[in-house]
Amino acid sequence: MDIEITDVDDVTKAVLMGRLDTTNVNRFETRFIDSLVPRGRPAIVDLGGVSFVASLGIRMLLSTARALSHQGKKLALYGANPLVADILETTALSDIIPVAATEAEAIALVTG
Amino acid sequence: MSAAQPGRAPEGPLELTLAGEIGAVEQSRDALVAWLGPLALDPQLANRLEVVLEELVSNIARHGAPVSFIRVTASHNEGEVALIVEDDGPAFDPMERPDPVRPKSLATAQVGGLGLPLIKRLSRHLDYRRSDGINRVEALLGPR
């Protein structure tokens, strides 16, 4: 599991790579939240490099989105492969965190 | 443990018994993936099986009181796969937990406890039994 953080204008962009499974999220969750939330900016998360997600990975994304929302900022996801998207839809995560197809759409969702 | 060799059909069910600790999550996943390989199932079904196994085993390893073993069995029949996970921890019936309502907003969404709803929604059939001090959860998954 790895993460790359960059700035796209006033938006924090996080690129996640690897498996969001129990073992990895236990090691990685604090680092992920600390990489996004203290910046106090809208954030987009590129899931294109994520090959697997289970409930702890979804909890990590929800916790981060909720912490940002307390600052009045939004988080959007994009680029999930069909298998990861299937699990996000099954948990109804996509009902409460915006999911976009592309980076440009995700930026529009968090800055609009 | 019996894990199939890639490139040929599994000769029988996957059967493995692991220590009741968090390492069982990764060990059981690796065994399931190796066993599933020759079946060449639809990738979505294979991924769902991996998720359900991960949730079942991690629930036992992370939340339960001391558990001495976790036993995983998987069998395939006409496109459906039955996953059975057994342990000797305290009684825990996942069927008793009510399904969370679909969240309407980020503020009201349940952040934890997402694993059991995921298991229920991904499984065609889910069954829990306890006998002789052993929990036994069976999840049946098939193509959509």
Interface residues (C-beta under 8 A of the other chain):
Chain A: D21 T22 T23 F52 V53 A54 S55 L56 I58 R59 L62 S63 A65 R66 S69 P82 L83 D86 I87 T90 T91 A92 D95 I96 I97
Chain B: I22 V25 E26 R29 P43 Q44 N47 R48 E50 V51 E54 E55 S58 R62 R102 P103 K104 S105 L106 A107 A109 V111 G112 L114 G115 P117 L118 R121 L122
